[in-house]
Amino acid sequence: MSRAPARPHAEPAGRTLAEERASNTQQINAFRFQALSAFLALLLLFRLSIQGYIVPSLALFATYWAAAGVVAWGGPRLGRRAAQLTGLSIPSSTCPCSS
């Protein structure tokens, strides 16, 4: 014997909330990649045009840029579970030292 849900509106609301979270995560990942691309372009421009400019580690920054690109590209394409896991990139890579 199956029981009807106590609140029939809870399932559609939960589904809508999950879709909104996935959409927000995808937008944040895309924005992070775009911002890192602009910053990397500025670093390269400064390095090539200003004599004596001390550039931060480009290898480290390029690795972070590549990881952000993989997350932005792969999140929505690899399925629902992978898209949920890309949401963890926000607390783990963007602000790992905050407490």
C-alpha positions in Angstrom: 0.0 0.0 0.0 1.6 3.3 -1.1 1.0 6.5 0.8 0.4 9.8 -0.8 2.9 12.5 0.1 1.8 14.7 3.0 2.6 17.8 1.0 2.0 17.2 -2.7 3.7 20.5 -3.6 7.0 19.5 -1.9 8.3 17.4 -4.8 8.0 20.0 -7.6 9.4 22.7 -5.3 12.4 20.5 -4.5 12.9 19.7 -8.2 12.8 23.4 -9.0 15.2 24.2 -6.3 17.7 21.6 -7.5 17.4 23.0 -11.1 18.0 26.5 -9.8 21.1 25.4 -7.8 22.5 23.7 -10.9 21.9 26.8 -13.0 23.6 29.0 -10.4 26.6 26.7 -10.1 27.0 26.6 -13.9 26.8 30.4 -14.1 29.4 30.9 -11.3 31.8 28.4 -12.9 31.5 30.2 -16.3 32.0 33.6 -14.7 35.1 32.3 -12.8 36.6 31.0 -16.0 35.9 34.3 -17.8 37.4 36.4 -15.0 40.5 34.2 -14.8 40.9 34.4 -18.6 40.8 38.2 -18.4 43.2 38.3 -15.5 45.6 35.9 -17.3 45.5 38.1 -20.4 46.4 41.2 -18.3 49.3 39.4 -16.6 50.7 38.4 -20.0 50.2 41.9 -21.3 52.0 43.4 -18.3 54.8 40.9 -18.6 55.4 41.6 -22.3 55.0 45.4 -22.2 56.4 46.6 -18.8 60.2 46.2 -18.3 61.0 44.9 -14.8 57.4 43.9 -14.0 57.5 41.0 -11.5 54.8 38.6 -12.5 53.2 36.1 -10.1 53.8 32.4 -10.9 52.3 31.9 -14.3 52.5 28.2 -14.1 50.4 28.1 -10.9 47.9 30.6 -12.3 47.7 28.7 -15.6 47.0 25.5 -13.7 44.1 27.2 -11.8 42.8 28.6 -15.1 42.9 25.2 -16.7 41.1 23.6 -13.8 38.4 26.3 -13.9 38.0 25.6 -17.6 37.5 21.9 -17.1 35.0 22.6 -14.4 33.1 25.1 -16.5 33.1 22.9 -19.6 32.6 19.5 -18.0 30.1 20.3 -15.3 26.9 20.4 -17.4 28.2 17.9 -20.0 29.1 15.0 -17.6 25.7 14.4 -16.0 23.7 15.5 -13.0 26.1 14.0 -10.4 29.1 15.6 -11.9 27.3 18.9 -12.1 26.5 18.6 -8.4 30.2 17.9 -7.6 31.3 21.0 -9.6 29.4 23.0 -7.0 32.1 22.0 -4.5 34.7 23.9 -6.6 33.4 27.1 -5.1 34.4 26.4 -1.5 37.4 24.2 -2.3 39.2 26.3 -4.9 37.9 29.8 -4.8 38.1 30.4 -1.0 40.1 27.5 0.6 41.6 29.6 3.4 38.5 31.2 4.7 37.3 30.0 8.1 
